[in-house]
Amino acid sequence: MLFRLPDAKSVVENPDAQALKELAARMPNAKPTRYGNLNVQTEVVNRSKGSTFIVTDEPDGQNQAIPREEGERWAERQDDYIAEQEMVVVDGYIGNDPEFRVATRLYIEAANANIAGMQQQLYFTPDEVELEPELTVIYTPHLKADGYPDDRLIAVDLEQGITRVLNSDYFGESKKGGLRMWNKLVYDSGGIPLHAGCKIIPTEGGKRVGLIVGLSGTGKTTTTFTRQNGSLPVQDDFVAWMPNGRVYATENGCFAKTFGLNPEDEPTIYGAVTQPDSYLENVSQHGDDVDFYDESYTQNGRATFPFRVIESAAEREIDGADFLLVLNKNDNVIPAVAKLEGPQAAAFFMLGETKGTAAGGADEAGKALRVPGTNPFFPMPHDLQGNRFLELLEDQPLEVYLLNTGRVGGGDDDDRSKKVRIKHSSAIVKGIAEGTIEWERDPDFGYLVAASVPGIDDVEVLQPRKLYDRTGRLDQYTAQVERLKRERAEFLDDFASLSDEIVAAVR
């Protein structure tokens, strides 16, 4: 459906990267850093889940919704506001494969040009001089939506392919605005959108392609960019897994969390973030020096960078995936890695268990969460995700693993607990790719746990039951196992259309 942008006082049409950076540098909340890039401090520091609504007269009961008449009322108000503003248009593709790429447009106030610059880094560049978008994000950070949570509204019209953002200056609403609508296009095409990174790992047996599914802040980007055997990242945030097994990328850059970033643990991301072509958002800054450990303003500091500044495989065709990791940042009885089989894999995909982070806002940070598919951007009933995942898994088999990126045996304040470190996760991913992990059946959950992993000499990280037993807490372990089984079954039972096989896999 063709859509005509609302008229503005003036429009800057598809400026180049340098022109956008110059526009962004005029912003009073933009500071240059010693790396030659810009750091913008925003008023909104995370996604506004409570202000996000699907525009429909037939709500699905899972996603927040507003009637179409209400959506049209706010569309008119936004159009009237835009008539008095200077705006910027940025066009590009979500995805780069001619077989499945989606023309997308961002239309945003020039007063927030950093968002335009960041989005331009993530879009794939169009070949055409003029592009006719299938999806459009209309973004007015300075227009309040009175009566909505925080006077903020993200109105998602899936039928028209338009998302309208009002009163948020956080870049994530632009990025997810397009990708949320793209989710539906993937599902309607017979595939499943995965909130996932993707990497290619060379091994003696050939190249292995891994998908890394995880909620924001659980280690998805870190796991994707950590190098095993010279592995290359393909994608950081979203991929499409299609019925023919093909995997399609979405973005030509990365939107990375910066809290705790250092050159020792994450050299690739650190190097990409600390160079002139990146944009920083809400990173602590003193003078022209940035501090990735200071969380006094927010722990959800972010950065975008284009993949061209690192060695990547973002434009490589992916004929199929070999394995998929479901990240679970936890601190109890979840092992560093578990191998999942059949419907059990679909069940843990649907459970989407993790501990919330600052990316989801104060309401989620530190709390135990279950987000189906670890994909809070799926704009349709979640039953569809689980059933489609199981269908694809049966037709296009791949190995599925649960990967704990948190702790085992307790939280940070419990000296009996152990942290699953980046080096542990990296060794596990390498072992999965090379097929060198020895497995044994877990008596409590029925999945396979690692008896040994090359590069890891601590079996208690791999089998938490042994840690609890050694520290005299086996009763606590048993109680947590029973609680998890009960809660998981109750959670999956709430999805009326979910396959019985999936529900039965956690009982």
Stockholm file with secondary structure:
# STOCKHOLM 1.0

chainA/1-507         MLFRLPDAKSVVENPDAQALKELAARMPNAKPTRYGNLNVQTEVVNRSKGSTFIVTDEPDGQNQAIPREEGERWAERQDDYIAEQEMVVVDGYIGNDPEFRVATRLYIEAANANIAGMQQQLYFTPDEVELEPELTVIYTPHLKADGYPDDRLIAVDLEQGITRVLNSDYFGESKKGGLRMWNKLVYDSGGIPLHAGCKIIPTEGGKRVGLIVGLSGTGKTTTTFTRQNGSLPVQDDFVAWMPNGRVYATENGCFAKTFGLNPEDEPTIYGAVTQPDSYLENVSQHGDDVDFYDESYTQNGRATFPFRVIESAAEREIDGADFLLVLNKNDNVIPAVAKLEGPQAAAFFMLGETKGTAAGGADEAGKALRVPGTNPFFPMPHDLQGNRFLELLEDQPLEVYLLNTGRVGGGDDDDRSKKVRIKHSSAIVKGIAEGTIEWERDPDFGYLVAASVPGIDDVEVLQPRKLYDRTGRLDQYTAQVERLKRERAEFLDDFASLSDEIVAAVR
#=GR chainA/1-507 SS CCCCCCCCSEEEESCCHHHHHHHHHTSTTEEECTTSCEEECCSCCSCCGGGEEEECSSCCSSSCEECHHHHHHHHHHHHHHHTTSEEEEEEEEECCCTTSCEEEEEEEEGGGHHHHHHHHHHSBCCSSSSCCCSEEEEEETTCCCTTSGGGCEEEEETTTTEEEEESCCCTHHHHHHHHHHHHHHHHHTTCEEECEEEEEEEETTEEEEEEEECCTTSSHHHHHHSCSTTCEEEESSCEEECTTSCEEECCSEEEEECTTCCTTTCHHHHHHHSSTTCEEESCEEETTEEETTCCSSCSCCEEEEEGGGSCCCTTSCBCCCSEEEEECCCSSSCCSEEEECTHHHHHHHHHCEEECCGGGCTTTTTSEEECGGGCTTCCSCTHHHHHHHHHHHHHSCCEEEEECCSEESSCTTCTTCEECCHHHHHHHHHHHHHTCCEEEECTTTCSEEEEEBTTBCCHHHHCHHHHHHHTTCHHHHHHHHHHHHHHHHHHHHTCTTSCHHHHHTTC
#=GC SS_cons         CCCCCCCCSEEEESCCHHHHHHHHHTSTTEEECTTSCEEECCSCCSCCGGGEEEECSSCCSSSCEECHHHHHHHHHHHHHHHTTSEEEEEEEEECCCTTSCEEEEEEEEGGGHHHHHHHHHHSBCCSSSSCCCSEEEEEETTCCCTTSGGGCEEEEETTTTEEEEESCCCTHHHHHHHHHHHHHHHHHTTCEEECEEEEEEEETTEEEEEEEECCTTSSHHHHHHSCSTTCEEEESSCEEECTTSCEEECCSEEEEECTTCCTTTCHHHHHHHSSTTCEEESCEEETTEEETTCCSSCSCCEEEEEGGGSCCCTTSCBCCCSEEEEECCCSSSCCSEEEECTHHHHHHHHHCEEECCGGGCTTTTTSEEECGGGCTTCCSCTHHHHHHHHHHHHHSCCEEEEECCSEESSCTTCTTCEECCHHHHHHHHHHHHHTCCEEEECTTTCSEEEEEBTTBCCHHHHCHHHHHHHTTCHHHHHHHHHHHHHHHHHHHHTCTTSCHHHHHTTC
//
